[in-house]
Each structure stands twice: as structure tokens, then as C-alpha cells.
């Protein structure tokens, strides 16, 4: 799992739009403890606007409080656990359905 700010074509987007977005990565290896460390590092960096990830539901559950306290938005592309619904982590948004689908 990789936390990231940006996207693979950030340089192209920046050139076309006069922006200066950058990509930062942290490989959590789908491990909740690593996710918390990465989340803490990212949350401490006030220049970050948002994250993409973490990937796994266990990682999100572990890192959720860190992102919530920092008010750092996180877009989730594969975390599907039912635990994540209902606003437990208000800064998280997922683009996939939950395990009930």
C-alpha cells in the first residue's frame, strides 16, 4: 500500500496548469503499524493537502485517528470494511463500495 499526494502524471499536470503539486510516497506494506507511522509523518507535514490511501481497511482503521486529528483528507481506493462507514473517520472518502455490496 502506498500513501501518496499527487498522481502519476503530476509533472504533466503541473506544466499544463502552472501548478506545483508533488508526489510523496510511503510504503506501508499493508501493515497497520507502518500505516500509523506513515500517517503520523504525513499529518505532521502542513504542506500536504491530502493523501491517496492507505489501501487496506486494517490500515485505515489504524491510521484513521491520526488523519482525523490532523484534518487531513484521505481518498481510499480499496478499503471496503463496514467499520469505515458511518463517519468514524470524517476525513476519509472512498471510491469503492463497502463489503455489503
N, C-alpha and C positions, 0 to 999 in steps of 0.2 A: 504494500500500500504506500502511496506517495502523497504527502500533503503538498500542495503547490498553490502559489499565487501566480496566475497567468495562464497561458495556454501554449501549445507547441509553436504557434505562429506569432508569438508576441513581437518579434522583431519586424515582421511584415506589417502587422497591425500598427505598431509604433511609427514606422516610416510613412504609412498611408494617412495617419491621423495626427501626426505631430505630438504623440504621447510618449511616455517613458515608463511603461509598465515593465516589470522584471519578473523573472521566474525564480522562486526559491523552492527547493525540494527537501524532503526529509523522508527517508525510507524507514517505515515502521515495521516492516516485515510481518504485518498483520498481528503484531504483539501489543496488547493493551498497555503494558508498561512503557514501551517505546513510544506509543501514541501520546501518552501523557507527557513524556519528555519533549517530544516534538511540539505538542500543543503549548506547553509552557514557554518554549523558546519563541514560537511564533507569537503568542499572546504578549510577550514582553516587548516585541518589536512594534512600536506605534506607527511605523511607516507602512505596515501591511494593511490592506483594505479588506481582504477576505481570503479564505482558503478553499481549495477544492479537495475534499477528503476530510477525514480518513475514509478508507474503503469499507472496512468491516464493521458490523454492528457492535461487536465487542470493543473495538477501538473507539467508536463514537461514544458508547456508554462510559468508557474510562475517561475520555478527553472532554466530554460534554460540559462538565462544570467549569473547566479551565476556560473554554471558549465563551461560555455564558458570562462568567465574571468579567472577562475582558471585552465583552460585547463584540466579539469577532465573528462575523458571519462565516458559515461553512456550508458549501454545497456538497451534498452527498450523492454519489452516482451509483452506489451499490449496497448501501446499508439498508436492510429491509426489516429488521426486528420490530415487533409490535411495541417493545419498550420505548421506542423512539417517537411514538405518536403522542398526541395529547399535550404538546407544549412543554415536556420535561426539559428540553434544551431549546429555548426560544430562538437562538441564533442559527439553528440548523434548518436547512431546507433540503429535501431530497427530490430527485427527479425520477425515482422508481417507486413502484408500489410497495406496500408492506407485505409481510408473509401471509396475510389473509387473502391476497389476490390469487 
